């Protein structure tokens, strides 16, 4: 089968390109031995992540939208897949095994707000084993209403991250940031840095500042078997052998365009370059 994306770019060239862009921006924060490079202090969940004291808890892969850039095997359905409960139990067992070294957990999917009963069950189990644990939750925002967000907050989740790219930065979801701001301690927008959505991303930045978000996380777009057929652009390979990862070329370039734009506009939120290429290792 013909691969729709060419991987003609070399990782060393991409790294040098990004270093040059970084050198032109003063006062960037390079965070410990992890992947984050930001314009300011990080929200609590990201701080825990940079210290390598976090884990991801996958509630399930059921979703209510299909994103071209999604690197997970999500599915759209009105019913749950039976094996998802076994996956959650596996996540719980992994937490119990490592609980002394874990300070924070990111709840993800699929779309998390389709799993409210499962969130209540799993967070109660985890908090019973470690009351000091910190949670944050990812959502595309489609099901984010006052009731659902209040339930999440009452379960002890004080940080929420919206993937606005999932709805192509729709006005309906953007407006929900104001509601979330009144409920959560930390409100972030976390999106893949996808050049195809450049105008939509830059076009919403003023509103992100107006709604008072704490942080904008821009992820380098990871290419997997799940999204390679739908993405547009070129790629590059990072790592070798079983450590190989594949990324969309130009993704991090867009991140630094956005960073420069936000600095020029004096927006108050932190912008974070979140590159999974550096996941858990030093340069």
N, C-alpha and C positions, 0 to 999 in steps of 0.2 A: 504494500500500500504506500502511496506517495505521501510523505510528510508535508503538511501545508505550510510549515514554518521552516525557513532556512536558518541554520545555526552557523553562520559564517563569522561571527564576531568572537574574538579570543578574550578569555577572562583577564589576562594581564593588561590588555588594552583598555578594557572596560574599567578596571580598577584605577588605572592612571587617569582616565577621563574623569572619573568621579573625584579623585583626589584633587585634580585641577579645579573642578567646580567648588569643592569644599574650601580650597585655599583662598578663594575670592570672597568668602563670607566670614567676616570676623566674629569671634566669640561663640563659635559652635561648641557644644558640649559633647565630648566623646565619653561614653559611659562604660567604664570598667571593661570586663572581658567579653561583653556581649555585643549585640548587633545595633544598638541604638546610637544615633547621632542626632542631637536635637538643638533647638534654638534657645531652650531654657530648661527649667526644672521639669521633671517628669511627674505624671500622676502616680499614685501609690502602686497601682497594679504594674505599671511599667518599671518602677523602681525595683519591685520584687523580682520581676522578670530579668532585669539586667544583672541582678545578684545571683541568678541561676537558682532561685528558690521557689520556682513556680512550676505548675503543671497544667496541662489542658484536659478538661473533662468534656468528652463528646457525649451529649445527651441523646443524639440520634441524627440521622441524615434526612429526615423529612423536611421539606421546605415548601414555601408558597410562591417561589419565583425561580426562574432558571437563568443564571447569569453566565454570560459567555466566558468570563474569567474565573469561574469557580473551580478550584483545584480539588474539591472533594466530590465523592460519589453521592451527591444529594439526589433526592427524588421527590416528585410532586405526587401526592396521594392523600386521600381522606382517611386512610387507615395506616396503622403503625406496622412496621416489620417486626415479626416475633423475635428475631435475633438481636434487636436493639437492646432489650432488657439484659441480655447476657453481656453485651458490650458495656453497659453501664455498671453491671456487677464487676466486670473486669477492671473498670476504672476505679471503682471503690476499693477493690483489693489492692490495686497498685498504690492508691493513696495510703491505705493502712500500712502497707509495707514501707513506704517512704515518708510517713507523716512527720517524723522528726526533722527532716530536711526540707519540708515544704511549708512555706509561709503564705502562699497564695494560689488560687485556682481560677482559671479562666473557663467559664461555662460557654460552650459553643455547640454548633450543629453542622448541618441543617439550620433551621430557624428555631431558636431557643424558646420563643414565646408560644410555640405549638406544643411545648413540653412542660407546662406549668405544674401539673401533679408530680412529674418526675423530678423537677427542680426542687420542689418542697421535700420530697422523699430523700433525695441525695444530699441536699445541703444539711438537712437535720441529722443524717447519719454522720456526715463529716464533722459538723460542729460538735456533736456529742463526743467524737474521738479527739478533736482538737478545737476547743472553744475560741482560740485566738486566730483561727484561719481567716484569711481575707479573700473575698470573692469579687470577681467582676464578670459581666455578662455581655455577650455580643448579640446584636439583633439587626435585622434589616429594617426594622421600624414599622413594617406593614401592620402588625398586630399590636403596636404600641399605643394603647389608650390609657386613660387615667387609672382604670381598674387594674389592668395587667401590670402597669408599672408600679402601682402601690403595693400589689401583692409581692412583687419582686423585692421591693424595698423592705417590706415587713419580714421577709425571709433573711434579712441581714446582708443583702447585696447592696453595697453603697456606691458602686461604680458601674456605669453602663456605657457601651460603645456602639455607635450606630454606623452601619455600612450603607451610606447613602448611595454608593455606586450601584447597589443591587436594584434600585428603582430609578436609575439614571438621574439621580439628584432631584427627585420629584418634589414639587412644592408641598404636597400633602405630607410627606415624611419630614421635610425640613422644618415645618411648623411644629412638629412634635418635640423638637429640641428644647423649645421654651418650656413645655410641660415637664420634660425630664429634668430641666434645670431646677425646677421647684421641688423636685422629689429626691434627687440623688446628690451625694457629696461631690462626685466627679462625673462629668459628662464629656465624652470624647467622641470624635468622628474617626473611624478607622476604615480606610478604603484602599483598594489596590491602586497604585499609581499607573493608570492605563492611558497611554497617549491618545487613544481614540476618544476618551472622555475628557480631554483637556479643557475644552471650553466650558463644559458643565461644572467641572471641579473649580476652576478659577472663578466662574460666574457665581458660585455660592459662598465664596470666602467672606465677603462683607457681611452676609447674614449670619455666618458662624460666629463672627466677632460680635454682632449685635445680640445674638442669643446667649452669649457668654459661655461658650464651651471652654473647657480647660485645655484640651489638646487635640491636635489633628495628627493622627498616625497615618503615614503614607507608606504602604507596603510595596516592596519590590515584587512585581508580579511573577509568581511561581508558575511554571508550565508543567503540567502533568498529563497523563493519559486522559484525564477527565475533561480538560479544556483545550487541548492542542488543536482539535478540529475546528474550534470556534473562534480562536484568537486571531488577531490581525497584527502583522509586524514580523520582526526577525528576532532570533534568540541567541543565547550564548550558554555554554556549559560551564558549571562551576564544580570543582572537585574532580576526583578520579575514582574509578572502580565503584565500590559500594557506597561511596560518599558523593556520588554524582547528583547534582541538582541542575535544573534548567530554568532560565529566567528570560523574560521578555526584554530585549535590548531597547533602551530608551526609557524604561520605567523609572530608573533612578535619576536620569537626566531631568525628567519631568518633575520629580520630587524637588530638585534644587531650583528649578524655575519657580515652583510654588513657594519655596522658602524665601527666595529673593523678593518675590512679589509681596509676600506677607510682611517682610521686614520693611520694605519700601512704604507700605500702607500703615505701618505701626500697629498691626493687629495684636491684641493682647494675649492670644492663646499660644501655647508652645506648639511648634511643628516638629515632628519626629520622623527621621528617616529610618525606617524599620526594614533592614535588609536581612532576609533569611540566609543569605550567602555566608554571613558571619556568625550564624547561629551557634552560640556556645564556644566560640574560639577567638583568639586574638588574630589581628592582621599579621 
